[in-house]
Amino acid sequence: MKFFARPGKTNHLTPLHLTAGSLVAIAASTALISASPEVEAAPAAKTTADWSSSAYRGSVEVIPAKNSGNAADQQTLDGVVFEDRNKNSKQDAGEPGLPNVTVSNGRDVVSTDGQGRYELPAYNNMTAFVTQPRGFQVPVDEDNVAQFFYNHLPGGSPELKYDGIAPTGPLPEAVNFPLVRSNATQSPEQSCVIGADVQTYTQQEVEYAREGAFADLAARTDYTGCGALFIGDLVGDDLTFFHQTRELSSMLNGPARFLPGNHDIDYDSLDGQHEFDSFRAQFGPEYYSYDTGKTHVIALSTIDYPTAVPAKKSDYTYDLGQRQLQWLREDLAKVPKNKAIVLAGHSPMLEFFYSDEHSTKQVKEIYELLEGREAVSLGGHTHMSENLRAGDLMDGWRDEVGEAGLPFTHLTVPAISGQWYDGRVSENGYPTSIQRDGTPPGVLTLDIKNTDIVERFTATGQDPSKQMSLGLNTPQYRQWYEENLDKERGTVQPLTDPLAVSRQGLAQDTWLTTNFWMGSTGSTVEVSIDGQDPVAAERTQQMAGERPLTGAEYSDPSAIAEQFVHGGGLAEKTSHLWRLELPDDLSVGEHTATATATDVHGRSYTEELDFTVLQ
């Protein structure tokens, strides 16, 4: 398996002092933007209430064991799921138990009886948790971290660098899960924030995250019901930064839930039992589920470590393991067929970029379990954006999906850290950090109405209408690309006149490129030159069973202009690039290209790019 190492930094902490030459070089990435009147505005906030004062803050009620010496008491965990009407996290008189609520020990799944009671087999090193039902909300702590779980590890974690879980002692007399009624989770309309790869290695990067994506989220109030789910790589190997992750989540206007990634591991745990103990101590179970509206969200732990001993940080694979797969079967068995399923994990189940290398071990079993259901799969990990639709096929997937292609939508969520906080630092206080497919950092939102799920990408610090970048792929650009491809990114001199092409260059293939960041099969891009009738651009990847196309001809010139000169990824291949060959009879002088991109949901976005034809 490929280990996604953190690249080196270049000019990381110093804001860029732009020269006239460098301004020209990045013009392709800062083309004139004009939002089309057809663009749908972001959904209105579901509530105007102030989250900080209205949030249900509390904890799970743990009643200590009365007789820790009774072995029989250590074999069964029981308790009650109840409506916490006075919001004090304790079941008081007049606070009824709630029937038919799902509770699990991470292996077995049961439903509460008519009085809200449950019983589960107990075993060492388990995390018990409740599945939040529609119309209710679990409590959150002072950092907005959802409180719906209890860790049971009597003797605590083995000696670990980052401590893991402190000894919990004998099994409690009862573990009771409080809930309050919620109009926000009852509504059939939900907005669910999905954040990938916050991945902070330093305090400076914590500040970048704070000033960037988390400041954006702090200004929004549309996700108070569903909340925000952060799908792994919360930090960059140093697990003391989990405390800073919690500090960032305190900025949110909704509950925060988390999944572990390959950089959230207790690497000194080599027994396959305690590798996520420090994560569990801070954020809860490695995998779990919750309901919001008519949607059932399943958060999976997809990273298996170690695969060999002695282990290295790169010794991980995409694997649920048998216990989690058993839990998934039992969890889904209790979900009505008329609910939409959102399946989230750190690593994608399948992906375009590494289609020949990576897939989740149990992907076929997962597809069988979800057959006939409305479903969407989410992953992060790769620091890029992918919007793969039902029927899409790449050569490397044939063994998993056959010739029919994907059974439902698979989304790879762009990283909050972008390309590991690389690139030039903007005046807003965070780096450009363009990712390896040309996508800027940001967050994804799932806007859900009943069981209809629509994805929405918000680039960090950008207006919601900013959904693409335009560039010019000329013979001059391709020569510059090849000459500098092996140089350290962030050290390359800018391309002279990146938005100019000679008449001779027009005759040698020059394309107007549109990187439509959430573009997919079913999306279209049309380009008008100087106000003439628009012409359809061609997608570089057809997703019809071919291998990924890579290299200068399939790269994003707008992103490369930024990455070569200031640092970032290498946007040499992507599933969402469209290009239009410019006519070779364009007159000498200034021209304007107007690109209109329309996504699979019918939303349209428009941008303009000015370029020059030279003699």
Secondary structure as UniProt FT lines:
FT   HELIX           20..25
FT   HELIX           27..30
FT   TURN            37..38
FT   HELIX           51..54
FT   STRAND          61..63
FT   TURN            68..69
FT   HELIX           71..74
FT   STRAND          76..83
FT   TURN            85..86
FT   TURN            93..94
FT   TURN            99..100
FT   STRAND          102..104
FT   STRAND          109..111
FT   TURN            114..115
FT   STRAND          117..121
FT   STRAND          126..130
FT   TURN            134..135
FT   STRAND          136..137
FT   TURN            142..143
FT   STRAND          145..146
FT   STRAND          149..152
FT   TURN            154..155
FT   TURN            161..162
FT   STRAND          174..181
FT   HELIX           183..186
FT   STRAND          189..196
FT   HELIX           203..209
FT   HELIX           210..214
FT   HELIX           215..218
FT   TURN            224..226
FT   STRAND          228..231
FT   HELIX           239..241
FT   HELIX           242..249
FT   TURN            250..251
FT   STRAND          256..259
FT   TURN            262..263
FT   TURN            267..268
FT   TURN            275..276
FT   HELIX           277..283
FT   STRAND          288..292
FT   TURN            293..294
FT   STRAND          295..299
FT   STRAND          303..304
FT   TURN            313..314
FT   STRAND          317..318
FT   HELIX           322..333
FT   TURN            337..338
FT   STRAND          340..344
FT   TURN            353..357
FT   TURN            361..362
FT   HELIX           363..369
FT   TURN            370..372
FT   STRAND          375..379
FT   STRAND          386..388
FT   TURN            390..391
FT   HELIX           395..397
FT   HELIX           398..401
FT   HELIX           402..404
FT   STRAND          409..412
FT   TURN            416..421
FT   TURN            427..428
FT   TURN            436..437
FT   STRAND          442..449
FT   TURN            450..451
FT   STRAND          452..459
FT   TURN            460..461
FT   TURN            464..465
FT   STRAND          468..473
FT   HELIX           475..484
FT   TURN            485..486
FT   TURN            489..490
FT   TURN            498..499
FT   STRAND          500..502
FT   HELIX           503..506
FT   TURN            507..508
FT   STRAND          511..516
FT   TURN            517..518
FT   TURN            521..522
FT   STRAND          524..529
FT   TURN            530..531
FT   STRAND          535..536
FT   STRAND          538..539
FT   HELIX           552..554
FT   HELIX           557..566
FT   STRAND          577..581
FT   TURN            584..585
FT   STRAND          589..598
FT   TURN            600..601
FT   STRAND          604..614
//
